[in-house]
């Protein structure tokens, strides 16, 4: 499952910095995911992708208890 989040930061996305953190049952994570069996696990964690000048996508598996609450911060680095 993924969701598109809209933003209006402006400027060049190549100058953006993205910080994503998540909290779940017994785990804190920072922009990490183990998909496709990496590390022996499947569908845990969360990650962002598709950053543009108006949106960013965040993905996690449905009912994934390792990434219940997700926070995404974007700012421009000069």
MOPAC internal coordinates of N, CA, C and O (Angstrom, degrees):
PM7 1SCF
backbone

  N    0.0000 0     0.00 0     0.00 0    0    0    0
  C    1.4340 1     0.00 0     0.00 0    1    0    0
  C    1.5315 1   109.03 1     0.00 0    2    1    0
  O    1.2310 1   120.44 1   -40.92 1    3    2    1
  N    1.3150 1   116.76 1   139.08 1    3    2    1
  C    1.4506 1   119.95 1   174.66 1    5    3    2
  C    1.5194 1   109.55 1  -138.43 1    6    5    3
  O    1.2310 1   121.58 1   -20.20 1    7    6    5
  N    1.3418 1   114.58 1   159.80 1    7    6    5
  C    1.4504 1   121.17 1   179.58 1    9    7    6
  C    1.5262 1   107.98 1  -133.63 1   10    9    7
  O    1.2310 1   120.84 1   -37.28 1   11   10    9
  N    1.3278 1   116.00 1   142.72 1   11   10    9
  C    1.4605 1   121.45 1   175.16 1   13   11   10
  C    1.5212 1   108.27 1   -95.08 1   14   13   11
  O    1.2310 1   120.61 1   -54.04 1   15   14   13
  N    1.3185 1   116.43 1   125.96 1   15   14   13
  C    1.4594 1   122.14 1   177.48 1   17   15   14
  C    1.5224 1   108.12 1  -107.73 1   18   17   15
  O    1.2310 1   120.53 1   -49.14 1   19   18   17
  N    1.3048 1   116.59 1   130.86 1   19   18   17
  C    1.4610 1   122.30 1  -179.17 1   21   19   18
  C    1.5319 1   110.11 1   -91.62 1   22   21   19
  O    1.2310 1   120.88 1   -34.18 1   23   22   21
  N    1.3418 1   115.93 1   145.82 1   23   22   21
  C    1.4609 1   121.04 1   174.66 1   25   23   22
  C    1.5238 1   109.01 1  -144.60 1   26   25   23
  O    1.2310 1   120.73 1   -13.98 1   27   26   25
  N    1.3206 1   116.22 1   166.02 1   27   26   25
  C    1.4659 1   121.07 1   179.16 1   29   27   26
  C    1.5243 1   110.91 1  -133.51 1   30   29   27
  O    1.2310 1   120.90 1  -135.93 1   31   30   29
  N    1.3246 1   115.89 1    44.07 1   31   30   29
  C    1.4601 1   121.37 1  -177.26 1   33   31   30
  C    1.5224 1   111.19 1   -67.52 1   34   33   31
  O    1.2310 1   120.24 1   140.32 1   35   34   33
  N    1.3188 1   117.14 1   -39.68 1   35   34   33
  C    1.4558 1   121.17 1  -178.70 1   37   35   34
  C    1.5192 1   111.73 1    79.93 1   38   37   35
  O    1.2310 1   121.00 1    -2.95 1   39   38   37
  N    1.3029 1   115.69 1   177.05 1   39   38   37
  C    1.4585 1   120.09 1  -178.65 1   41   39   38
  C    1.5144 1   111.93 1    79.46 1   42   41   39
  O    1.2310 1   121.32 1     9.25 1   43   42   41
  N    1.3076 1   115.09 1  -170.75 1   43   42   41
  C    1.4614 1   123.14 1  -176.13 1   45   43   42
  C    1.5297 1   110.42 1   -88.23 1   46   45   43
  O    1.2310 1   119.45 1   -57.19 1   47   46   45
  N    1.3471 1   118.66 1   122.81 1   47   46   45
  C    1.4685 1   120.44 1   178.76 1   49   47   46
  C    1.5290 1   113.43 1   -58.45 1   50   49   47
  O    1.2310 1   119.88 1   158.59 1   51   50   49
  N    1.3305 1   117.84 1   -21.41 1   51   50   49
  C    1.4666 1   120.14 1   177.01 1   53   51   50
  C    1.5249 1   111.43 1   -67.58 1   54   53   51
  O    1.2310 1   120.31 1   164.36 1   55   54   53
  N    1.3289 1   117.01 1   -15.64 1   55   54   53
  C    1.4605 1   121.41 1   177.70 1   57   55   54
  C    1.5258 1   112.60 1  -102.18 1   58   57   55
  O    1.2310 1   119.75 1  -173.18 1   59   58   57
  N    1.3247 1   118.08 1     6.82 1   59   58   57
  C    1.4585 1   121.77 1   179.81 1   61   59   58
  C    1.5276 1   110.40 1   -80.32 1   62   61   59
  O    1.2310 1   121.55 1   -30.23 1   63   62   61
  N    1.2998 1   114.63 1   149.77 1   63   62   61
  C    1.4651 1   122.27 1   169.02 1   65   63   62
  C    1.5238 1   106.10 1  -118.09 1   66   65   63
  O    1.2310 1   120.38 1   -49.18 1   67   66   65
  N    1.3309 1   116.89 1   130.82 1   67   66   65
  C    1.4609 1   121.87 1  -179.69 1   69   67   66
  C    1.5208 1   108.64 1  -115.69 1   70   69   67
  O    1.2310 1   121.20 1   -49.90 1   71   70   69
  N    1.3185 1   115.30 1   130.10 1   71   70   69
  C    1.4559 1   122.33 1   176.25 1   73   71   70
  C    1.5202 1   106.84 1  -122.49 1   74   73   71
  O    1.2310 1   120.16 1   -62.96 1   75   74   73
  N    1.3224 1   117.30 1   117.04 1   75   74   73
  C    1.4613 1   120.96 1   178.32 1   77   75   74
  C    1.5237 1   108.63 1  -122.70 1   78   77   75
  O    1.2310 1   121.19 1   -50.93 1   79   78   77
  N    1.3115 1   115.32 1   129.07 1   79   78   77
  C    1.4584 1   121.30 1   177.39 1   81   79   78
  C    1.5210 1   108.24 1  -128.86 1   82   81   79
  O    1.2310 1   120.92 1   -28.74 1   83   82   81
  N    1.3167 1   115.85 1   151.26 1   83   82   81
  C    1.4505 1   118.51 1   175.94 1   85   83   82
  C    1.5089 1   110.81 1  -142.14 1   86   85   83
  O    1.2310 1   121.56 1   -23.95 1   87   86   85
  N    1.3274 1   114.62 1   156.05 1   87   86   85
  C    1.4540 1   121.94 1   179.23 1   89   87   86
  C    1.5178 1   107.91 1  -132.62 1   90   89   87
  O    1.2310 1   121.34 1   -44.64 1   91   90   89
  N    1.2843 1   115.04 1   135.36 1   91   90   89
  C    1.4476 1   120.32 1   178.26 1   93   91   90
  C    1.5070 1   110.04 1  -139.50 1   94   93   91
  O    1.2310 1   120.68 1    19.05 1   95   94   93
  N    1.3103 1   116.30 1  -160.95 1   95   94   93
  C    1.4589 1   121.98 1   179.66 1   97   95   94
  C    1.5276 1   108.67 1   -75.16 1   98   97   95
  O    1.2310 1   120.91 1   -74.32 1   99   98   97
  N    1.3246 1   115.87 1   105.68 1   99   98   97
  C    1.4598 1   121.01 1   175.86 1  101   99   98
  C    1.5073 1   115.05 1    75.72 1  102  101   99
  O    1.2310 1   119.02 1  -164.11 1  103  102  101
  N    1.3398 1   119.47 1    15.89 1  103  102  101
  C    1.4566 1   119.85 1  -177.88 1  105  103  102
  C    1.5229 1   110.28 1  -148.35 1  106  105  103
  O    1.2310 1   121.00 1   -37.08 1  107  106  105
  N    1.3113 1   115.70 1   142.92 1  107  106  105
  C    1.4561 1   122.81 1   168.01 1  109  107  106
  C    1.5195 1   105.57 1  -119.15 1  110  109  107
  O    1.2310 1   119.97 1   -41.93 1  111  110  109
  N    1.3129 1   117.66 1   138.07 1  111  110  109
  C    1.4542 1   119.58 1  -177.81 1  113  111  110
  C    1.5118 1   111.80 1  -137.38 1  114  113  111
  O    1.2310 1   121.40 1   -20.74 1  115  114  113
  N    1.3204 1   114.93 1   159.26 1  115  114  113
  C    1.4495 1   121.67 1   177.68 1  117  115  114
  C    1.5220 1   108.07 1  -131.07 1  118  117  115
  O    1.2310 1   120.36 1   -74.30 1  119  118  117
  N    1.3393 1   116.92 1   105.70 1  119  118  117
  C    1.4606 1   123.17 1   176.76 1  121  119  118
  C    1.5189 1   112.41 1    39.62 1  122  121  119
  O    1.2310 1   120.32 1  -123.26 1  123  122  121
  N    1.2966 1   117.00 1    56.74 1  123  122  121
  C    1.4517 1   119.85 1   179.00 1  125  123  122
  C    1.5101 1   109.57 1  -133.02 1  126  125  123
  O    1.2310 1   121.36 1   -26.51 1  127  126  125
  N    1.2905 1   115.00 1   153.49 1  127  126  125
  C    1.4579 1   119.91 1   176.99 1  129  127  126
  C    1.5124 1   108.54 1  -155.50 1  130  129  127
  O    1.2310 1   121.04 1   -31.08 1  131  130  129
  N    1.2896 1   115.61 1   148.92 1  131  130  129
  C    1.4590 1   121.58 1   174.96 1  133  131  130
  C    1.5210 1   107.01 1  -122.58 1  134  133  131
  O    1.2310 1   121.02 1   -87.11 1  135  134  133
  N    1.3130 1   115.64 1    92.89 1  135  134  133
  C    1.4612 1   120.75 1  -179.14 1  137  135  134
  C    1.5121 1   109.73 1  -111.12 1  138  137  135
  O    1.2310 1   120.84 1   -24.17 1  139  138  137
  N    1.3008 1   116.00 1   155.83 1  139  138  137
  C    1.4517 1   121.30 1   176.93 1  141  139  138
  C    1.5099 1   113.72 1    66.43 1  142  141  139
  O    1.2310 1   120.01 1  -152.85 1  143  142  141
  N    1.3168 1   117.58 1    27.15 1  143  142  141
  C    1.4495 1   120.85 1   175.22 1  145  143  142
  C    1.5241 1   114.51 1    83.16 1  146  145  143
  O    1.2310 1   119.20 1  -170.71 1  147  146  145
  N    1.3245 1   119.14 1     9.29 1  147  146  145
  C    1.4575 1   120.70 1   178.33 1  149  147  146
  C    1.5206 1   109.00 1   -59.92 1  150  149  147
  O    1.2310 1   120.23 1   -48.96 1  151  150  149
  N    1.3091 1   117.16 1   131.04 1  151  150  149
  C    1.4594 1   121.40 1   179.08 1  153  151  150
  C    1.5230 1   113.22 1    68.66 1  154  153  151
  O    1.2310 1   120.41 1  -162.87 1  155  154  153
  N    1.3158 1   116.83 1    17.13 1  155  154  153
  C    1.4551 1   120.79 1   178.24 1  157  155  154
  C    1.5142 1   114.16 1    82.91 1  158  157  155
  O    1.2310 1   119.71 1   179.40 1  159  158  157
  N    1.3365 1   118.16 1    -0.60 1  159  158  157
  C    1.4524 1   121.67 1   179.35 1  161  159  158
  C    1.5211 1   108.95 1  -113.12 1  162  161  159
  O    1.2310 1   120.59 1   -17.61 1  163  162  161
  N    1.3053 1   116.49 1   162.39 1  163  162  161
  C    1.4544 1   120.17 1   179.86 1  165  163  162
  C    1.5175 1   109.78 1  -138.65 1  166  165  163
  O    1.2310 1   119.92 1   -53.53 1  167  166  165
  N    1.3207 1   117.76 1   126.47 1  167  166  165
  C    1.4501 1   122.00 1   173.28 1  169  167  166
  C    1.5084 1   115.24 1    72.51 1  170  169  167
  O    1.2310 1   119.78 1  -145.67 1  171  170  169
  N    1.3291 1   118.03 1    34.33 1  171  170  169
  C    1.4569 1   119.52 1   176.80 1  173  171  170
  C    1.5200 1   109.94 1  -110.20 1  174  173  171
  O    1.2310 1   120.41 1   -24.43 1  175  174  173
  N    1.3104 1   116.81 1   155.57 1  175  174  173
  C    1.4501 1   120.99 1   178.65 1  177  175  174
  C    1.5098 1   112.31 1    82.40 1  178  177  175
  O    1.2310 1   121.12 1    16.75 1  179  178  177
  N    1.3311 1   115.46 1  -163.25 1  179  178  177
  C    1.4540 1   122.06 1  -178.94 1  181  179  178
  C    1.5157 1   108.24 1  -155.35 1  182  181  179
  O    1.2310 1   120.48 1   -21.13 1  183  182  181
  N    1.3272 1   116.68 1   158.87 1  183  182  181
  C    1.4486 1   120.26 1   176.07 1  185  183  182
  C    1.5225 1   109.89 1  -153.88 1  186  185  183
  O    1.2310 1   121.03 1   -18.26 1  187  186  185
  N    1.3358 1   115.63 1   161.74 1  187  186  185
  C    1.4551 1   120.59 1   177.78 1  189  187  186
  C    1.5198 1   108.89 1  -109.63 1  190  189  187
  O    1.2310 1   121.01 1   -22.96 1  191  190  189
  N    1.3500 1   115.67 1   157.04 1  191  190  189
  C    1.4607 1   121.46 1   177.82 1  193  191  190
  C    1.5273 1   108.62 1  -159.56 1  194  193  191
  O    1.2310 1   120.23 1    -8.77 1  195  194  193
  N    1.3129 1   117.17 1   171.23 1  195  194  193
  C    1.4569 1   122.42 1   172.60 1  197  195  194
  C    1.5180 1   115.11 1    65.30 1  198  197  195
  O    1.2310 1   119.95 1  -143.17 1  199  198  197
  N    1.3190 1   117.71 1    36.83 1  199  198  197
  C    1.4625 1   120.99 1  -179.43 1  201  199  198
  C    1.5276 1   110.46 1   -69.66 1  202  201  199
  O    1.2310 1   120.76 1   -53.37 1  203  202  201
  N    1.3308 1   116.15 1   126.63 1  203  202  201
  C    1.4666 1   122.18 1   174.60 1  205  203  202
  C    1.5257 1   108.29 1  -127.78 1  206  205  203
  O    1.2310 1   120.88 1     6.83 1  207  206  205
  N    1.3296 1   115.92 1  -173.17 1  207  206  205
  C    1.4657 1   118.89 1   179.09 1  209  207  206
  C    1.5218 1   112.78 1   -78.16 1  210  209  207
  O    1.2310 1   119.68 1  -179.36 1  211  210  209
  N    1.3428 1   118.21 1     0.64 1  211  210  209
  C    1.4707 1   120.79 1   177.78 1  213  211  210
  C    1.5273 1   114.33 1  -133.77 1  214  213  211
  O    1.2310 1   119.21 1   168.03 1  215  214  213
  N    1.3439 1   119.11 1   -11.97 1  215  214  213
  C    1.4656 1   119.08 1  -178.39 1  217  215  214
  C    1.5183 1   112.55 1  -156.10 1  218  217  215
  O    1.2310 1   121.82 1   -15.12 1  219  218  217
  N    1.3209 1   114.12 1   164.88 1  219  218  217
  C    1.4557 1   123.54 1   174.93 1  221  219  218
  C    1.5293 1   106.54 1  -143.73 1  222  221  219
  O    1.2310 1   120.41 1   -33.40 1  223  222  221
  N    1.3166 1   116.82 1   146.60 1  223  222  221
  C    1.4589 1   121.75 1   179.26 1  225  223  222
  C    1.5259 1   109.40 1  -108.02 1  226  225  223
  O    1.2310 1   120.87 1   -40.20 1  227  226  225
  N    1.3253 1   115.94 1   139.80 1  227  226  225
  C    1.4560 1   122.45 1   177.05 1  229  227  226
  C    1.5194 1   107.53 1  -122.71 1  230  229  227
  O    1.2310 1   120.74 1   -46.57 1  231  230  229
  N    1.3472 1   116.20 1   133.43 1  231  230  229
  C    1.4616 1   121.01 1  -176.74 1  233  231  230
  C    1.5255 1   111.25 1  -123.83 1  234  233  231
  O    1.2310 1   121.64 1   -41.44 1  235  234  233
  N    1.3140 1   114.47 1   138.56 1  235  234  233
  C    1.4671 1   122.76 1   169.09 1  237  235  234
  C    1.5138 1   107.31 1  -155.55 1  238  237  235
  O    1.2310 1   120.42 1   -16.98 1  239  238  237
  N    1.3048 1   116.80 1   163.02 1  239  238  237
  C    1.4611 1   120.52 1   178.37 1  241  239  238
  C    1.5263 1   110.30 1   -78.02 1  242  241  239
  O    1.2310 1   120.35 1   -31.90 1  243  242  241
  N    1.3118 1   116.93 1   148.10 1  243  242  241
  C    1.4624 1   122.46 1   177.12 1  245  243  242
  C    1.5257 1   109.01 1   -61.69 1  246  245  243
  O    1.2310 1   120.40 1   -41.71 1  247  246  245
  N    1.3114 1   116.84 1   138.29 1  247  246  245
  C    1.4705 1   123.52 1  -179.74 1  249  247  246
  C    1.5258 1   113.41 1    60.98 1  250  249  247
  O    1.2310 1   119.88 1  -154.10 1  251  250  249
  N    1.3087 1   117.84 1    25.90 1  251  250  249
  C    1.4540 1   122.39 1   179.13 1  253  251  250
  C    1.5329 1   109.00 1   -79.36 1  254  253  251
  O    1.2310 1   120.28 1   -69.49 1  255  254  253
  N    1.3158 1   117.08 1   110.51 1  255  254  253
  C    1.4669 1   120.70 1  -177.08 1  257  255  254
  C    1.5253 1   112.51 1   -78.22 1  258  257  255
  O    1.2310 1   119.42 1   172.75 1  259  258  257
  N    1.3340 1   118.71 1    -7.25 1  259  258  257
  C    1.4624 1   120.32 1   177.49 1  261  259  258
  C    1.5208 1   112.02 1   -87.04 1  262  261  259
  O    1.2310 1   119.77 1   174.13 1  263  262  261
  N    1.3232 1   118.05 1    -5.87 1  263  262  261
  C    1.4759 1   120.81 1   178.11 1  265  263  262
  C    1.5238 1   109.04 1  -146.46 1  266  265  263
  O    1.2310 1   120.77 1  -112.83 1  267  266  265
  N    1.3220 1   116.14 1    67.17 1  267  266  265
  C    1.4663 1   121.06 1  -177.92 1  269  267  266
  C    1.5247 1   110.47 1   -78.74 1  270  269  267
  O    1.2310 1   120.27 1   129.20 1  271  270  269
  N    1.3262 1   117.09 1   -50.80 1  271  270  269
  C    1.4675 1   122.54 1  -179.25 1  273  271  270
  C    1.5205 1   108.85 1  -108.38 1  274  273  271
  O    1.2310 1   120.60 1   -55.41 1  275  274  273
  N    1.3316 1   116.46 1   124.59 1  275  274  273
  C    1.4639 1   121.50 1  -177.59 1  277  275  274
  C    1.5221 1   109.12 1  -123.02 1  278  277  275
  O    1.2310 1   121.05 1   -44.69 1  279  278  277
  N    1.3404 1   115.59 1   135.31 1  279  278  277
  C    1.4639 1   121.08 1   176.64 1  281  279  278
  C    1.5258 1   108.13 1  -123.40 1  282  281  279
  O    1.2310 1   120.93 1   -49.32 1  283  282  281
  N    1.3345 1   115.82 1   130.68 1  283  282  281
  C    1.4575 1   121.88 1   177.99 1  285  283  282
  C    1.5211 1   108.09 1  -121.57 1  286  285  283
  O    1.2310 1   120.66 1   -52.40 1  287  286  285
  N    1.3283 1   116.34 1   127.60 1  287  286  285
  C    1.4703 1   121.27 1   175.77 1  289  287  286
  C    1.5275 1   107.43 1  -122.27 1  290  289  287
  O    1.2310 1   120.66 1   -43.96 1  291  290  289
  N    1.3271 1   116.34 1   136.04 1  291  290  289
  C    1.4641 1   122.10 1   178.70 1  293  291  290
  C    1.5168 1   107.72 1  -128.23 1  294  293  291
  O    1.2310 1   120.26 1   -45.19 1  295  294  293
  N    1.3031 1   117.11 1   134.81 1  295  294  293
  C    1.4513 1   120.70 1   173.60 1  297  295  294
  C    1.5231 1   108.92 1  -144.89 1  298  297  295
  O    1.2310 1   120.96 1   -12.85 1  299  298  297
  N    1.3282 1   115.78 1   167.15 1  299  298  297
  C    1.4653 1   121.71 1  -178.62 1  301  299  298
  C    1.5229 1   108.96 1   -97.03 1  302  301  299
  O    1.2310 1   121.17 1   -51.21 1  303  302  301
  N    1.3147 1   115.36 1   128.79 1  303  302  301
  C    1.4583 1   122.05 1   177.75 1  305  303  302
  C    1.5228 1   108.78 1   -99.91 1  306  305  303
  O    1.2310 1   120.03 1   -54.59 1  307  306  305
  N    1.3020 1   117.55 1   125.41 1  307  306  305
  C    1.4698 1   121.39 1   179.48 1  309  307  306
  C    1.5011 1   110.69 1  -113.39 1  310  309  307
  O    1.2310 1   120.10 1   180.00 1  311  310  309

